[in-house]
């Protein structure tokens, strides 16, 4: 060992015990960390719950469904990873909830197809349960990656499950818009519901016909074979109604949809006392805007809203978007639109006597934030000096001063002590001198 290395090693050993010493510093009071696990978590939650967001990624278009078997809500959604794979993205994931405030992740239900398959990327749909077959059906949009001449960019596809856990895609079922005079590229967001007259099922699909936005209608008696009925409803002017949702609430029929136009980008609805009155709200672009047949639900911070009811409450779920960076103005029209997908947000629909809808609080959410709670103080150690006030926290070792109680009922003040400069020990001086002589950098 050369002389320089020997000197460095020797003074390193001398400095070791000095590192844990401090002149005249009072001992830091001990804390019983093992007894405070209620207030200190070792890890953060892996998801956001009340306004749900998975640990990885974000929530895209929700597809809520009340499960008559499990007696809870299942909210399927498009799982948005950032970044998403180039060709295969937005698999269908799901959460379950009984109160729209606490969610349990069900993971991935329906995966994306291969890059060359029709459902390389998945799009919005809806779920329904067939009591006779004891089978769940989820109809969804299959998006073709880089469609070529003669391909359909979007079609309706289906997956089934006996238990809502294991899902099987049909390899033969497909509905193509151009087979019925609709667009081959915009044919999406199938919504399936039971016909009011008991004749079976109906499906609405958002699409174009001769350049005009329409909702195409299909019917079925068994959810397997579907027959084209015609245009259910035209869309006003140049609008396009994404994520359509049709339901009856009290004496009124409603169509809830999301307007994709960049200048609007909001969840809206039409209403009518009958289906015919509902359809007439947009017939031949005759509707007046705004009028007593149309309304808005929330703002640009809520999109792709769809509803489900347990027979008592009807909730609407949508996503609240994220925005790039910290610019609060990026929530407007292009080019300042927010990002696609975000957190899952739920509201309760409130119906008024004239049929108008407004949004109300979710009872389970208001309960969470509507209760008075006493502040929780960390338990004192055996050396605590005052059982009625917070213990002194002596932090002088780090030069932070002392937090002293200022008396009952008063706030705690932070008194900072000036820390005296730490003297350079003789060992440190010798080490510095040795390094200078040896030319050590």
Secondary structure, DSSP 4 states (H G I P E B T S, - for coil): --HHHHHHHHHHHHHHHHTT--TTPPPPPP--GGGGTTT--SS--SSBTTTTB-SSSEEEEEEEEEETTTTEEEEEEEEE-SSPPSSS---EEEEEESSSSS-EEEEEEE----TTSTTSEEEEEEEEEETTTTEEEEEEEEEPTT--TT--SEEEEEEEESSSSS-EE-SS--B-GGGGTS-SSSEEEEEEEE-TTSS-EEEEEEEEETTEEEEEEEEESSSSS-EEEEEEEEPSTT--EEEEEEEEETTEEEEEEEE--TTT--EEEEEESSHHHHHHTSGGG---SS-TTEEEES-TT-EEEEEEE-SS-EEEEEEEEP-STT-TTTTSSTTS---S-EEEEEEEEEE-TTS-EEEE--HHHHHHHSS--PPPPPPP-TT-S-SSSPPPEE-GGGT--EEE--STTS--EEEPPPPPPPPPPHHHHHHHHHHHHHT--
